[in-house]
Amino acid sequence: MNDAGEREAVTGDTVAPGGGPSHASRGELDAALATLRELENLLPQTAREAFGALLDPDSVSHSTGIEPDRVAALLEGAEPDGDTSRDASQARIVARLRFLRATRLKERAARRRGPRMHFFAEIARGAHISKQTVHYVFENAQMTSPENVAAMERYFGVRPGFCSCTEAEALAGYLDPIVRQLTILYQAAEAAADGVTRVAARSDRDVSHVSRDSGAMTEILDAVLAARRGQDR
């Protein structure tokens, strides 16, 4: 499929940064879910398993900070927690920081012992904040300054705003790249009917989790193209 004589379709931006602060409303999340289900219904049966992998609750949870059971409920249409009061926002930030420590584990030198949570001293040193502050957050569930939160987000390797996103913002931010990429895949299938055999999606934006799920996207594209070839016979 990469011969020099091939025609190439070039799309526009492929994704928005996954899971970042999007100020998404409940309506916007509902719209993203509805579009996603419409795209899912167009998939051939052979692509359903790969599509399911994109929405695996554990994977979505890791990228959004929302617990897997809650992710599953939200994907089924449960009401997202949109409380933006000061107390709720602070509780959410602390919970997400503790989520990061529980899920972004540190490999041990002796691999046979398995990964472990980061020690408070390691977080303090790496984030350049006091060990006392770290203790207050993770042991006492106390809020700290926005600067300290941002420093710990950087330490754990997540995007700015990871800890402050509401459920609607976090989930809509996760789904948006998937919707965009699936739309591009359908465009690729349509273009194939016109003799375009290679599709290049150009963007200088962060592709986030979608780039890590490129295998699933490739499986979906192959299934869609195979289904179209079968229909055109």
N, C-alpha and C positions, 0 to 999 in steps of 0.2 A: 504493500500500500504506500510505499515511499518512493516510487519511481520518479525520476526527474520530470517526466512529462505530465505528472498529475496536476489537476487543478486543485487549488486550496481555497477553502472558505475561511475567512478570518472574522471572528466575532468581535464584539466590544468587550467591555469589562466583564469578567466572569463572576466575581463574587464581591461581597462586602466583608470586612473583617468579621470572622465568625465569633458570635457570642459577646461582642463588645457592647458598650453602652449605646443603645439605639433609640432610647426614649419611646420604645414600642408600646402602644396601647393594647388593651384586650382585643379591640377590633382588628388591629394590624396582625396580632398573633393568630386570630381566627382566620384572617384572610390567607396568611401563610400556610396554615394547616389545610384550609380548603383547597388551595392551589396544589399543595403537595399530594393530597388525595386524588385530585383530578389527574395529575401526572401519573400517579401510581396505577389508576384504573386503565391507563393507556398501555401499561407495560404488558409484554407477553408473559406467560406463566413462568418461562425459563429465567426471567429476570427478577422474580419476586424475592428469592432468597438473598440476592445481592442487595436489593432495595432494603430488605429488612435489616441487613447489617449496618446500613447507614443510620438507622433509627434505633439501634440497640440501646436500651436504657442505661446500661453500664457505661457505654461510650459517650452517650449524651451527657450523663451525669459528670463524667470526668472533665468534659469540656465546658460545662456550665456551672458546676457547683451545686446543682440541684440533685437531691438524693434519687437513686434509681426508681424506687416505688412512686415517688412524686412525678418523675419524668413520665413514667408509663401512664399515670392518671392524666397529666396535662396533654399528652399526645392523643388521649381519648376524649379530650374536650373539657376537662375539669377547669373550674374557675381558678386563674392564677392569682397568687397573692400580690396585690398591687399596692399594699399599704406603704406609703412614702412618708409617714410620720417620722419624727426624729428617733423615737424609741425603736420603732420597727426597723428603720434603716440601720441603726447602730447594731441591733441584734443580728440583722442579716449579715453585716460586715464581719462581725465576730464569728458567726457560724461559718462563713465562707473561709475565713482564715484557718479555723480549726479543721475544716474540710480539707484544705490544702495540705496541712501537716499530716493528716490521716491518709491522704491519697498520693502525695508526691514523696515517695519514700526514698531513702538513701541506701545505695548498695553498700554492703559490708565488704571489707577486704577479703574475708573468708566467705565466699559466695554460698557455701553449703549452709550457712546460718540464715540466709535469706535477708531481704531488705528490712530496714528499720525506719522509724520516724526520726526526723531531725531533732537533735538535742536543742534545748533552749539556747545554750551557749553558741551553737553553730548558727542558729537563726540570727541571734543578736550580732554576732561577728559579721556574718554575711550581709545583713541588712543595715549594718552600721547604726544600730539602736541599742539601748541598754537591755541587759538581761532581765532587769526588773520589769521593764515594759513587756517583754515577751512573756514573762511569767504571768503578769496580770491578764494578758489576752488569753493565753491558752489554759491556764489553771483556774482563773477567776472569772473568765468570760467578760472581761471589762474592755470597754471601747478605748481606743487610743487615737492619736491625731491622724488626719488624712495623710500627712507626710510619712508617718510610720506605716500606715496601711499600704501606701504606694511602694515603700521600700520593701515590705514583705512580699508584695505581689511580684516585684522584680526578682527577689530572692528565689521564689518558688517557680519563676519562669512563666508566669501568666501575663496576659495583656492588662494594661491599665484599666481599672474599672471592673475587673472580674468580681471583686467582692461586693460591689455596691449595686450591681444590676438587680432589678426586680426579676421575678420569674418570667414575666412576659418579655422583658428586654433580653434576658439571657437566652431563652428558648427561641425567640424570633431571630436573634442574632445567629444562633446555631443553624436554624432551618433555612435562612435566606440563601446562603451559599449552595445548599443542596438543591433548592428550587431553581436557582440560576443555572447550575450545572446540568440538571436534568433537562431544563429547557433547551440548553445548548445541544445536548445529546439528541433531542428530538429534531432540532434544526439540522444536525448532522445527518440524521436518517433521511430527512426530506431532501437535503442537498445531494445525498447519494443517488437519488432518483434522477438527478440532473447531471450526473457524471462527475460530481465532486467526490473524491475518495479520501481526502485528508482534511481534517478540521483543526485549525489552530486557534486556541482561545488565548488572547493576549490581554494581560492585565499586569499592572505593577502593584496591585493591592495584595494584602496578606490573604493567602488562600486557606490558612488555618487548617481545620480538621479535614477539609475536602481533599487537600493534597495528600493527606495520610490515607484517605479512602479511595485513592485513584484506582486500585484494583477492583473495587466494587463498581466504580463508575465504568471502567472498561468492560466488565462483565455485562453491565446493563446495556451499554452501547452495542456490544456484539450481539446480544439477544434481540435488541430492537432491529438491528440491521438484518439479522437472520430471519426474523418474522416478516419484515418487509419483502425480502427476497422471495419468501414462500408465497406471499400474497400476490406478487407480481407475476408468478408463473402462470 
